[in-house]
């Protein structure tokens, strides 16, 4: 029995999908060299290829094709090395990309809407895709049984698992049996039926994952199973996994926070593959920073890179740089486990909202998972703003947003949560009535579960506003409108101007809410005959349309912006951070924890509680190293502020990179702790009273 996946933090994947000889020969493959590499890399976990995208097996398979360059059972040899060095053995197995199976069995290929085999055409790779509603399903199952039975891996990593949109006879028959009509082929019909189609693809994924789990856990009940890109799957798929592995989609720091919060209790792991540049190396300090960003946010780290030469030898320069990063992790690893993020601001994540405004369904499942959506873009903007505030924040999946959970937070952000069901609405309303603060923006609550536009916001009574329409007249202007700011403290950091908003904005009327900003129309729309100067036309006529409103409900407040200001943060509108700072200062007075600093764009903070040990673990990471191309330049760490009503402090220490006792000063109802200068990463431990 193995529980290594719960305690390993330093993982590596030799990521080298290898074609047949003469391109890749493996002539000099040697287990002793790999053992030396692993030791120098300071890893405690290895993801080891058992079958790659080419469909080549790296062991003596009776089911598929063993890589013809191998003269030995490579998995058997490496398994001995991993066991000897107490390194977790995670077996890698690729599902949908399988060149060998696709060529050998054309009837197993995924078929697109035009009746042609689907292929992943990338800048370099050109994999054939196989459908597991065909004979390929049993092929995969039998190979996986071989791997688990013969090599007893600690865990299993399934890559490229999601169901691609397939028009093979099996998929067509299955869809019609479930939905009673033919799977649409033309783009308009596909989008009209996107709800059923996306549900069907999720259903296929869950069915196959369930089969894999039941089959393999019958062989080894302790086998830990994950899939790549876990955080992009729906929660019911995520909940089927023993632990979750994701690749960055918003940089290491924010992606790790997202992975952590969508995988609570499931040992999230993040793999920054694109950070490593074999043959054109980044500085060692960048490796240290990349890994620090992941572990500091509460994820296990994994590096993957193409460190394998065509003869099977390795790039030991990669082990050296990776080893430097993982050596640092070993120094603070004891502070990474058995802790929970401090809760102050919640950003609602919605599986349903993610699919509502898709403009197309990408057939390739992995590209579909990566494509992003309007909800995720707004959520990303919210993450950036919250991170800039240096106040604790979390992603909260909508399924977990019960009233009891919401009351752990002071603020709830709704980033383009297009569909809100009655239960969630009531939980939000109750949260506000009992003192919570809600920020909603854009079209939040404007759609039903099928993705159709409602006549009015489902949250209209919470906003105390009604929807009139959407203005798209100025989409070619760049800026769709401007704001006249009315007197309110949320604007305290704004310069004396009329800030612009995004291309689309919404017309609303208030029904009891206070208007704190109105729209100003551009002086003209941009056409072939109308423009002003070289940039977006300046402000023109002031309107009566409210742009930002505030509504009091019970003890709490709802702030609504009739434009998507969260996504505007991704578009580098300069005033958005000032707006958000005014909001947080006004409505989160004396947060549980915060950092006072002039280095807002350089320093990053993550806050954790170890209640069983009565200690707070706080990570501070500096981005100065990346900004200067790898130089370890110290900057002022700022002042950590702790609300005494949250925790009564006994002592505070820097525990990494050195052990330094910190002076704790109590002023009224807050503690202030001056932090020393920081290089790349430091860890603060605060002991508190019960």
DOMITOR-193005 format. One record per residue (C-alpha): residue in one letter; y, z, x negated. Coordinates in steps of 0.2 Angstrom, whole numbers, padded with zeros to 4 digits, always signed. Each point is the difference from the previous one (the first is absolute). Example, Ala and Ser with C-alpha at 12.3 -4.5 7.8 and 13.67 -1.06 7.14 Angstrom:
REM DOMITOR-193005
A-0022+0039-0062/S+0017-0003-0006/
END
This chain:
REM DOMITOR-193005
X+0000+0000+0000/X+0017-0005-0007/X+0017+0007+0005/X+0009-0008-0015/X+0012-0010+0011/X+0008+0016+0005/X+0005+0005-0017/X+0002-0015-0011/X+0018-0006-0003/X-0001-0012-0015/X-0009-0016+0005/X-0002-0018-0007/X-0006-0016+0006/X-0004-0014-0013/X+0006-0014+0012/X-0007-0016-0006/X-0009-0011+0012/X-0010-0010-0012/X-0006-0018+0003/X-0016-0007-0008/X-0002-0005-0018/X+0007-0009-0009/X+0016+0007+0006/X-0006+0019-0001/X-0015+0002-0011/X-0002+0019-0002/X-0007-0004-0017/X+0006+0016-0008/X-0001+0012+0015/X-0004+0018-0007/X-0001+0016+0009/X+0005+0010-0015/X+0017-0009-0001/X+0003+0004+0018/X-0004+0018-0003/X+0013+0001-0014/X+0013-0009+0012/X-0004+0013+0014/X+0003+0014-0012/X+0016-0007-0007/X+0006-0003+0018/X-0002+0018+0005/X-0008-0006+0016/X-0011+0011+0012/X-0004-0014+0012/X-0005-0018-0002/X-0001-0013+0014/X-0014-0011-0007/X-0003-0018+0006/X-0017-0002+0009/X+0005-0017+0008/X+0016-0009-0002/X+0010-0013+0008/X-0010-0014-0007/X-0015+0008+0008/X-0008+0005-0017/X-0010+0016-0001/X+0000+0010-0016/X-0017+0007+0003/X-0018-0006+0002/X+0002-0005+0018/X-0015-0007+0010/X+0012-0006+0014/X+0015-0009-0008/X+0005-0008-0016/X+0001+0010-0016/X+0014-0006-0012/X-0009-0013-0011/X+0009+0007-0015/X-0008+0017+0001/X-0015+0003-0011/X-0002+0018+0006/X+0001+0010+0016/X+0018+0005-0003/X+0002+0012+0014/X-0015+0010-0006/X+0007+0001-0018/X+0017+0005+0006/X-0007+0013+0012/X-0008+0009-0015/X+0017+0000-0009/X+0009+0007+0015/X-0012+0013+0004/X+0000+0006-0019/X+0019+0001+0001/X+0001+0008+0017/X+0010-0015+0007/X-0001-0004+0018/X-0009-0016+0004/X+0008-0010+0014/X-0009-0015+0004/X+0011-0015+0003/X-0006-0013+0013/X+0010-0015+0007/X-0003-0005+0018/X+0009-0016+0006/X+0004-0008-0016/X-0017-0007-0007/X+0001-0017-0008/X-0019+0000-0003/X-0005+0004+0018/X+0013-0012+0007/X-0006-0015-0011/X-0019+0004+0002/X+0002+0003+0019/X+0013-0011+0007/X-0005+0007+0018/X+0006+0017-0006/X+0018-0005-0004/X+0015+0005+0011/X+0006-0014+0010/X+0018-0003+0004/X+0008-0005+0017/X-0001-0019-0006/X-0019+0002-0003/X+0002+0000-0019/X-0007+0014-0012/X+0013+0013-0004/X+0005+0002-0018/X+0011+0013-0009/X+0012-0012-0010/X+0009+0011-0012/X+0011-0004-0015/X-0016+0001-0011/X-0015+0005+0011/X-0008-0011+0013/X-0013+0010+0008/X-0012-0005+0015/X+0000+0012+0014/X-0016+0005+0009/X-0002+0006+0018/X-0011+0016+0003/X-0004-0006+0018/X-0012-0012-0008/X-0015+0002-0012/X+0012+0006-0013/X+0000+0017+0009/X-0018+0004-0004/X+0002-0007-0017/X+0014+0013-0004/X-0010+0014+0008/X-0015-0004-0010/X+0010+0000-0016/X+0009+0016+0004/X-0017+0008+0003/X-0006-0006-0017/X+0015+0007-0009/X+0000+0017+0009/X-0019+0002-0001/X-0002-0005-0018/X+0016+0007-0009/X+0005+0015+0011/X+0019-0003-0002/X+0011+0015+0004/X+0011-0011+0011/X+0002-0017+0007/X+0015-0011-0001/X+0000-0015+0013/X+0013-0013-0004/X+0006-0014+0012/X-0009+0008+0015/X+0012-0005+0014/X-0005-0013+0013/X+0008-0017-0002/X+0004-0011+0015/X-0016-0011+0001/X-0005-0014+0011/X-0019+0000-0005/X-0012-0002+0014/X-0004+0019-0001/X+0018+0006+0001/X+0004-0013+0014/X-0015+0007+0010/X+0004+0018-0003/X+0018-0002+0005/X-0004-0009+0016/X-0013+0013+0004/X+0013+0014-0001/X+0015-0008+0007/X-0007-0013+0012/X+0010-0015-0007/X+0000-0011-0016/X+0008+0006-0016/X+0017-0010+0000/X+0003-0013-0013/X+0018-0006+0002/X+0013+0012-0007/X+0009+0003+0016/X-0016+0005+0009/X-0005+0011-0015/X+0017+0009+0001/X-0002+0002+0019/X-0017+0008-0002/X+0004+0009-0017/X-0004+0017+0008/X-0018-0005+0004/X-0002-0009-0016/X+0006+0014-0011/X-0010+0013+0010/X-0015-0012-0003/X+0003+0000-0019/X+0001+0019+0000/X-0016+0001+0010/X-0009-0011-0012/X+0006+0010-0015/X-0005+0017+0008/X-0017-0007+0005/X-0004-0006-0017/X+0007+0016-0008/X-0011+0011+0011/X-0015-0010-0004/X+0003+0002-0019/X+0003+0018+0002/X-0015+0004+0011/X-0012-0011-0011/X+0006+0007-0017/X+0002+0018+0005/X-0018+0000+0006/X-0004-0003-0018/X+0013+0012-0007/X+0009+0011+0012/X+0012+0006-0013/X+0006-0018-0005/X+0019+0000+0002/X+0006-0017+0007/X+0017-0008-0001/X+0008-0017+0003/X+0014-0008-0009/X+0017-0001+0009/X-0005+0015+0010/X+0018+0005+0005/X+0003-0017+0008/X-0015+0002+0013/X+0001+0008+0017/X-0002+0019+0000/X-0017-0002+0009/X-0006-0010-0015/X+0008+0012-0013/X-0008+0015+0009/X-0018-0008-0004/X+0003+0001-0019/X-0005+0015-0011/X+0016-0004-0011/X+0013-0013+0000/X+0005-0012-0013/X+0016-0011+0001/X+0010-0011-0011/X+0019+0001-0001/X+0010-0009+0013/X+0017+0009-0003/X-0001+0005-0018/X-0011+0014-0007/X+0011+0015+0006/X+0002-0005+0019/X-0017-0008+0001/X-0008+0016-0006/X+0009+0010+0013/X-0005-0012+0014/X-0018+0000-0006/X+0000+0019-0001/X+0007+0002+0018/X-0011-0013+0008/X-0015+0008-0008/X+0002+0019+0003/X-0016+0009-0006/X-0008-0016-0007/X+0004+0001-0018/X+0012-0015-0001/X+0000-0011-0016/X+0013-0013-0005/X-0004-0014-0013/X+0015-0008-0009/X-0008-0016-0006/X+0015-0011-0001/X+0009+0013-0012/X-0012-0004-0014/X+0003-0016-0010/X-0015-0003-0012/X+0006-0010-0016/X+0018+0003+0005/X+0000+0019+0000/X+0013+0011+0008/X+0006+0016-0010/X-0011+0015+0000/X+0013+0010+0009/X-0001-0012+0015/X-0018+0004+0002/X+0004+0018+0000/X+0013-0002+0013/X-0011-0012+0011/X-0013+0013+0001/X+0012+0015+0002/X+0007-0009+0015/X-0017+0000+0008/X-0007+0017-0004/X+0017+0008+0004/X-0001-0006+0017/X-0017+0007+0003/X-0012-0015-0003/X-0014-0002-0013/X+0005-0014-0012/X-0009-0016-0005/X+0005-0013-0012/X-0008-0017+0001/X+0002-0015-0012/X-0009-0014-0008/X-0004+0008-0016/X-0016-0009-0003/X-0002-0015-0012/X-0010-0015+0005/X-0014+0006-0013/X+0000+0018+0009/X+0010+0009-0014/X+0015+0010+0006/X+0019+0001-0003/X+0001+0018-0008/X+0019-0001+0000/X-0002+0003+0019/X-0011+0015-0003/X+0013+0007-0012/X+0015-0002+0012/X-0010+0006+0016/X-0007+0014-0011/X+0018+0006-0003/X+0003+0001+0018/X-0016+0008+0005/X+0002+0013-0014/X+0016+0006+0008/X-0009+0001+0017/X-0013+0011-0008/X+0014+0012-0004/X+0006+0003+0018/X-0016-0005+0009/X-0003+0018+0006/X+0016-0001+0010/X-0005-0015+0010/X-0014+0006+0012/X-0001+0012+0015/X+0018-0003+0006/X+0010-0007+0015/X+0017-0009+0000/X+0014+0010+0006/X+0006-0006+0017/X+0018-0003+0005/X+0003-0018+0005/X-0014-0010+0009/X+0000-0020+0000/X-0011-0006+0014/X-0013-0013-0005/X-0007-0011+0014/X-0015-0011-0001/X+0005-0007+0017/X+0017-0004-0005/X-0005-0009-0015/X-0008-0014+0010/X+0013-0003+0013/X+0013-0011-0008/X-0012-0010-0012/X+0006-0018-0001/X-0018-0006-0004/X-0017+0006-0004/X-0006-0004-0018/X-0018-0004+0000/X-0004+0008-0016/X-0003+0018+0004/X+0007+0007-0016/X+0015-0011+0000/X+0003+0005+0018/X-0001+0019-0005/X+0013-0004-0014/X+0012-0010+0011/X+0011+0014+0006/X+0008+0001+0017/X+0017+0005+0007/X-0006+0018+0003/X-0006+0002-0018/X+0017-0007-0006/X+0009+0013+0010/X-0012+0013-0006/X+0003-0005-0018/X+0019+0002+0003/X-0003+0017+0007/X-0011+0005-0015/X+0014-0006-0012/X+0013+0010+0009/X-0010+0016+0001/X-0005-0001-0018/X+0018-0002-0005/X+0005+0015+0010/X-0011+0011-0011/X-0006+0009+0016/X-0019+0002+0003/X-0007-0014+0011/X-0016-0007+0006/X-0008-0015+0009/X-0007+0006+0017/X-0013-0012+0009/X+0004-0001+0018/X-0017+0006+0005/X+0004+0017-0009/X+0017+0002+0008/X-0005+0014+0012/X+0013+0012+0005/X-0007+0014-0011/X+0001-0012-0015/X+0017-0006+0004/X+0007+0018+0000/X-0004+0001-0018/X+0014-0011-0004/X+0019+0001+0003/X+0003-0019+0001/X-0011-0015+0007/X+0004-0018-0004/X-0006-0014+0011/X+0001-0016-0010/X-0002-0015+0011/X-0014+0009+0010/X+0000-0014+0013/X-0013+0008+0012/X+0000+0018+0004/X-0013+0006+0013/X+0004+0014+0013/X-0009+0014-0010/X+0010-0004-0016/X+0016-0001+0010/X-0003+0017+0008/X-0004+0008-0017/X+0016-0008-0007/X+0010+0007+0015/X-0007+0017-0002/X+0003+0000-0018/X+0019-0004+0003/X+0001+0013+0014/X-0006+0013-0012/X+0013-0003-0014/X-0007-0016-0008/X+0011-0014-0007/X-0005-0018+0003/X+0006-0016-0008/X-0005-0016+0009/X+0006-0018-0004/X+0000-0018+0006/X-0014-0004+0013/X-0009+0016-0001/X-0008+0002+0017/X+0004-0017+0007/X-0017-0007+0001/X-0016+0003+0010/X-0017+0002-0007/X-0003-0019+0001/X+0015-0004-0010/X+0011-0005+0015/X+0018+0004+0001/X+0004+0014+0013/X+0016-0001+0011/X+0006+0016-0008/X-0005+0012-0014/X-0015+0011+0004/X+0011+0014-0008/X+0016-0005+0010/X+0001+0018+0007/X-0002+0007-0018/X+0013-0011-0007/X+0011+0001+0016/X+0003-0018-0002/X-0006-0016+0008/X-0005-0017-0007/X+0011-0015+0005/X-0005-0013-0013/X-0001-0006-0018/X+0014-0010-0008/X-0006-0014-0011/X+0016-0010+0000/X+0004+0004-0018/X-0017-0001-0009/X+0008-0014-0011/X+0014+0012-0005/X-0010+0011-0011/X+0008+0015+0008/X-0002+0000+0019/X+0014+0013+0004/X+0011+0014-0007/X+0002+0018+0005/X+0015+0010+0005/X-0004+0017-0004/X+0005+0014+0012/X+0004+0018-0005/X-0016+0009-0005/X-0006+0009-0015/X-0015-0012-0003/X+0013-0012-0007/X+0008+0013-0012/X-0006-0010-0016/X+0005-0017+0007/X+0015-0009-0008/X+0015-0005+0012/X-0007-0017+0005/X-0010-0009+0014/X-0018-0001-0007/X-0011-0015+0004/X-0017+0000+0009/X-0015-0012-0001/X-0001-0017+0008/X-0008+0006+0016/X+0007+0014+0010/X-0002+0007+0018/X+0012+0002+0015/X-0002+0016+0008/X+0009+0011+0013/X+0001+0019-0001/X-0006+0011+0014/X+0006+0017-0007/X-0001-0003-0018/X+0015+0002-0012/X+0005-0016-0009/X+0004+0003-0018/X+0002-0019-0005/X+0004-0016+0010/X-0003-0018-0005/X+0013-0011-0007/X-0004-0018+0002/X+0002-0012-0015/X+0015-0011+0001/X-0011-0015+0003/X-0018-0006-0001/X-0004-0011-0014/X-0004-0018+0005/X+0003-0017-0008/X+0018+0001+0006/X+0004+0018-0001/X+0000+0012-0015/X+0012+0012-0009/X+0001-0001-0019/X-0016+0001-0010/X-0008+0015+0008/X-0004+0007+0017/X+0015-0001+0011/X+0010+0016+0001/X+0002+0012+0015/X+0008-0007+0016/X+0000+0007+0017/X-0005+0019+0004/X-0013+0001+0014/X-0004+0014+0012/X-0018-0001-0005/X-0007+0016-0008/X-0008-0003-0017/X-0005+0018-0004/X-0002+0014+0013/X-0005+0019+0000/X-0008+0008+0015/X-0003+0019+0002/X-0016+0005+0008/X-0004+0019+0002/X+0002+0007-0018/X-0002-0016-0009/X+0009-0017-0003/X-0005-0018+0000/X+0010-0013-0010/X-0003-0018+0004/X+0007-0015-0009/X-0001-0017+0010/X-0004-0009-0016/X-0013+0002-0013/X+0009+0010-0013/X-0016+0005-0008/X-0005-0017-0005/X+0018-0003-0006/X-0004+0012-0014/X-0012-0013-0007/X+0013-0013+0001/X+0012+0010-0011/X+0014+0004+0012/X+0010+0012-0010/X+0006+0012+0014/X-0017+0005+0007/X-0004+0014-0013/X+0017+0007+0004/X-0004+0000+0019/X-0017+0008-0003/X+0008+0013-0011/X+0012+0005+0013/X-0014+0001+0013/X-0011+0011-0010/X+0014+0012-0005/X+0006+0001+0018/X-0017+0002+0008/X-0012+0008-0014/X+0011+0014-0006/X-0008+0010-0013/X-0016-0009-0002/X-0016+0009-0006/X+0002-0008-0017/X+0012-0013-0007/X+0007-0005-0017/X+0019+0000-0004/X+0003-0014-0013/X+0012-0014-0005/X-0016-0010-0005/X-0005-0005+0017/X-0006-0017-0005/X-0009+0006-0015/X-0010+0016+0005/X-0014+0001+0012/X-0007+0016+0008/X-0016+0004+0009/X-0003+0018+0007/X-0017+0008+0004/X-0006+0017+0006/X-0015+0009-0006/X+0000+0014+0014/X-0017+0007-0006/X+0008+0004-0017/X+0018+0003+0007/X+0008-0013-0012/X+0010-0016+0002/X-0004-0014-0011/X+0015-0012-0003/X-0001-0016-0010/X+0016-0008-0007/X-0001-0018-0007/X+0013-0009-0008/X+0002-0019+0001/X+0011-0001-0016/X-0015-0005-0010/X-0003-0016+0011/X+0019-0003+0001/X+0001-0001-0019/X-0016-0010-0004/X-0011+0015-0005/X+0012+0012-0009/X-0003+0018+0003/X+0019+0005+0003/X+0003+0018+0008/X+0011+0002+0014/X+0007+0015+0009/X-0014+0007+0012/X+0013+0007+0013/X-0001+0015+0010/X-0015+0004+0011/X+0005+0009+0017/X-0012+0010+0010/X+0003+0007+0017/X-0004+0019+0000/X-0005-0001+0018/X-0014-0013-0006/X-0006+0010-0015/X+0005+0016-0009/X-0001-0004-0018/X-0008+0012-0013/X+0001-0012-0016/X+0002-0018-0005/X-0007-0009-0015/X-0001-0017-0008/X-0019-0002-0003/X+0000-0018-0006/X+0005-0007-0013/X+0003+0017-0007/X-0001+0018+0007/X+0018+0006+0003/X+0006+0014+0011/X+0014-0005+0012/X+0014+0011+0005/X+0001+0003+0019/X+0016+0004+0008/X+0002+0005+0018/X+0016-0004+0009/X+0001+0005+0018/X-0016-0007+0008/X-0005-0013-0013/X-0007+0001-0017/X+0007-0011-0014/X-0010-0005-0015/X+0008-0010-0014/X-0013-0012-0007/X+0000-0006-0018/X+0002-0017-0006/X-0014-0012+0004/X-0008-0013-0010/X-0013-0009+0011/X-0008+0013+0010/X+0000+0019+0003/X-0009+0012+0011/X+0007+0015+0007/X-0010+0015+0007/X+0008+0012+0011/X-0009+0016+0005/X+0006+0008+0017/X-0003+0016+0010/X-0012+0000+0015/
END
